[in-house]
Amino acid sequence: MLILFRIALPAALIFGLAEAARNARLHPETGDLMNAFWLAYCVLVGIVTAIVWAPVVADRMADPLTGVVTDSTYKEPPNRFRRLIHWLDGRDARRWVRWLCFIDGIRHPWSPAPFIIGLRNSEPGSWLELVYAREVFRFNNAENCIRAYQILRQRGEAPKFHRNKEVTLLMAALEKTAAPDTTPLPVPPSEAPPLERNPRIKLPTRWDIPPDANPSPQPPPED
């Protein structure tokens, strides 16, 4: 639906600009009334178009800066709060870990670590699992994104595309279903009886060949 809006709104804006120019050229007697109408039309449609296209333009502009965090290998900065989370995670304190990761994710939304740890420790089917899956899917690690995608698909929120083409290809592979086994093709039995061997035809064996039938070549006589 969003793609349709991104296509239809620029077309509507171009139509409004063309009509405004056409009205000013062919009907100058209408004065400022129709010109004001088409101006208001173009302003409103332009604002909505800008809202729809703003995420795409902002993503292209911010990718050189944010791509270092989302595309490259991420290294966690020294953080006492994160160390506490890892310490509790190592002692299987799942209840504390999932809520501390929620707090850490609010404090550092650009860091994938709290969302990944929280998703691993959240209860299946819980609200926190859905929140963590949405956040993990924002980053570009293929393994984590596919895990989050499977959870979102179970919740009925399966996205269709991802900014990482590798993740999109893996998602498409998961959507494919195995082809059903084909039934063997029935072949009717042959009605022609097997041919009978002619007893008069006998094939010679090596015992039937006389020993001098193929004499070995003799060396030429010496002068």
N, C-alpha and C positions, 0 to 999 in steps of 0.2 A: 504493500500500500504506500509506503514512504517513497519508493522508487517512482510510482505513478505520480505522486504529488511533485516530485522533483522534475518530472518531465512536463506535466500539465501546467504548472505555475509559470515557468519561463515562457511557455507558449502563450499563456493568457496575457502576460506582461507585454510580449511583442505585439500581440493583437491589439491591446489597448493603445500602445504607442502609434501603431499604424493607423488606427481609427482616429486618434487625435490629430495626426498630421493630415489625414484625408478630410476631416471635418474643417480644419482651418483652411484647406486649399479649395474645397468645393462649396462649402456653405459658410462664407464669412459673415453672412447676414444674421446668423444665430447669436452673434455677440460673444459674451463671456460665459453664457450659461452652459453650453455643451463643452466648451473648453475646460470649464471648472469641473464638470462631471468626469471627463476623461482624465483630468489631472488627479482628482481624488481616487479614481479607479486605479490608475497606475501606481499611486503612492501606496494604497492598501495592498494591492497584489505584490508590489515590490517588497513591502515589509514581510509579508508571509513567505515570499520566495527566499528572502535573506534568512529567515528563521529556519527554513527547511534545509537550505544549503550551508548554513553556518558550521554544523559539525564536520562536514566533508572538507570545507576550506580550512577550518582550524586544525583538523588532523594533518592535512598536507603541510601546513605552515609549522606546526609544532613537532612534526616527526623528526627533523634533524636534532631537536633538543631532547625530546622524550624517548626517541628510539634507542638511545644509549641505555636506558633503564629497562625498556620492555623487550628489546631485541637481543641484547647482549647478555653474557653471563653475569648474574647479579651476585654481588658480594655484600653481605650484611655489614653495616657499620657497627662499631662497639656500642652495645646498648644493654644496660643492666636489666631493664624490663624484659627484653628478649631473652637474656640469659636465664631469667627466672622461668620463662615459658619453656625453654629447652630443658631446664632442670626438672620441672614438673612433668614434662612430656616423657622424660626418661624414667620417671617413677610411676607412669601410667595413671596420673591424676587427670583423667579425661574431663571431668566436670569443670575443674579449675582452668584447664588449658583452653577449652573452647570459649569461655567467657573472657579470659585474659587476652586471647587472640582477637576477640571482638573489639576490646578496648584499644589494643595496639593497632588494629586495622583502621580505627577512627583517627588515631594519632598519626599514622603513617599510611595513607591510602595508596601511595605510589610503590610501596614495598610488597612483593608477593608472598614473603615468608609467613606473615601472620595468617593470611587467608589459606595458604596451603596446609599449614599445621592445624588450623581450625577445622578445615574440611576433613582432614584425616581423623580428627578426634570428635567430630560431631556425630550425633545419633542419626541413623538412617530414618528419613522421613520427617525430620524436625525442621523448624523454621530456620535455625542457624545453618543447617546443611544447605538449604536453598540460597541463603544469603552468601555463604562462602563460595558456592558453585558459581554464582553470578560474577563474583569478584575475581575468582581464579580464571574464568573464561576471558577476562579482559587482557590477560597477559599472553605471551606468545610461546610459552613452553608447550610443545606438542603433547607430551604425556599428560601433564596436568590439565590441559585444555580438553583432551578427550575424556578424561575422568569426569571433569565438570560437565561436559556435554552429555554424557550418559545419565548423570543425575538430573540435568535439566530436561532431558527427553522423557525420563520417567515422570517428571512433574508436569509434562505437557507444555514446556517452554523451550523446546528445542530450537536453537537458532539455525539459520540456513547458511550463513557465511561467517567467515572470520578474516581478520586483516592478514593473518598469516596463511599463505596459500597452501602450505603443507597441512595445516590443521583442517582447512576446507576439504582437501582431498581425502584425508582420513575420515572426516565426517561423512562424505559421500560414500566411501567404502563401507562404513558401518550401516548405512541406509539400504545398501543392496541386499536383497534376499537371495538365498541359494536357489538355483533352478531345480524344479522337481525332477525326480528320476524318470527318464523316458521308458515307456514299456517296450519290450522287445518286439521287433517286427515279426508277425507270424508268417512263416514260410511253409507253403503246402508241401507235403512229401512228394517225391518224384514218382510218377506212375510207370516210367519205362523200366523194365527188368534189367538187371545187370547182364552184360554180354558174356556169353559162354566162350571159353577158350577153345580154340581149334586144336584137337590132340595131334594133328599131323604136323604142326609147327613145333619144332624142337630147337632150342637154343644150344649151341655147342658150349661145352665147358672146357676148362684147361686140360682135363684128362683126355678129352677127345681129340686134341690137336696133336699130330705126330711130332716127335722131337726134332726131325729134320725139316719141318715146314718153314722155319725161320732160321736158317743157318747163320751162325755168327760170321761176320766178315773176316777173311783171311788176309794176313799182311802181304803186300806185294813181294814177289821173289827178288832176291838180291842179285845184282849183276856179278 
